[in-house]
């Protein structure tokens, strides 16, 4: 069993949070809190990648990273 680590982007949606993995097309989830979204994404990503393997599709490389916030004056 291989381990994979991907960037998860979380956005505020209407009434909840929405998350996606930029490196894995179609892998999205929602939740009420950041912890819930991350838990849901772990499950969604695991199922998504297992499905890709079953279909014979290659697992996409993790190419996106997050450094930190940048503050600017405009």
Secondary structure as a PSIPRED ss2 file (coil, helix, strand):
# PSIPRED VFORMAT (PSIPRED V4.0)

   1 X C   1.000  0.000  0.000
   2 X C   1.000  0.000  0.000
   3 X C   1.000  0.000  0.000
   4 X C   1.000  0.000  0.000
   5 X C   1.000  0.000  0.000
   6 X C   1.000  0.000  0.000
   7 X C   1.000  0.000  0.000
   8 X C   1.000  0.000  0.000
   9 X E   0.000  0.000  1.000
  10 X E   0.000  0.000  1.000
  11 X E   0.000  0.000  1.000
  12 X E   0.000  0.000  1.000
  13 X C   1.000  0.000  0.000
  14 X C   1.000  0.000  0.000
  15 X C   1.000  0.000  0.000
  16 X C   1.000  0.000  0.000
  17 X E   0.000  0.000  1.000
  18 X E   0.000  0.000  1.000
  19 X E   0.000  0.000  1.000
  20 X E   0.000  0.000  1.000
  21 X C   1.000  0.000  0.000
  22 X C   1.000  0.000  0.000
  23 X C   1.000  0.000  0.000
  24 X C   1.000  0.000  0.000
  25 X C   1.000  0.000  0.000
  26 X C   1.000  0.000  0.000
  27 X C   1.000  0.000  0.000
  28 X E   0.000  0.000  1.000
  29 X E   0.000  0.000  1.000
  30 X E   0.000  0.000  1.000
  31 X E   0.000  0.000  1.000
  32 X C   1.000  0.000  0.000
  33 X C   1.000  0.000  0.000
  34 X H   0.000  1.000  0.000
  35 X H   0.000  1.000  0.000
  36 X H   0.000  1.000  0.000
  37 X H   0.000  1.000  0.000
  38 X H   0.000  1.000  0.000
  39 X H   0.000  1.000  0.000
  40 X H   0.000  1.000  0.000
  41 X H   0.000  1.000  0.000
  42 X H   0.000  1.000  0.000
  43 X H   0.000  1.000  0.000
  44 X H   0.000  1.000  0.000
  45 X H   0.000  1.000  0.000
  46 X H   0.000  1.000  0.000
  47 X H   0.000  1.000  0.000
  48 X H   0.000  1.000  0.000
  49 X H   0.000  1.000  0.000
  50 X H   0.000  1.000  0.000
  51 X H   0.000  1.000  0.000
  52 X H   0.000  1.000  0.000
  53 X H   0.000  1.000  0.000
  54 X H   0.000  1.000  0.000
  55 X C   1.000  0.000  0.000
  56 X C   1.000  0.000  0.000
  57 X C   1.000  0.000  0.000
  58 X C   1.000  0.000  0.000
  59 X C   1.000  0.000  0.000
  60 X C   1.000  0.000  0.000
  61 X C   1.000  0.000  0.000
  62 X C   1.000  0.000  0.000
  63 X C   1.000  0.000  0.000
  64 X C   1.000  0.000  0.000
  65 X C   1.000  0.000  0.000
  66 X C   1.000  0.000  0.000
  67 X C   1.000  0.000  0.000
  68 X C   1.000  0.000  0.000
  69 X C   1.000  0.000  0.000
  70 X C   1.000  0.000  0.000
  71 X C   1.000  0.000  0.000
  72 X C   1.000  0.000  0.000
  73 X C   1.000  0.000  0.000
  74 X C   1.000  0.000  0.000
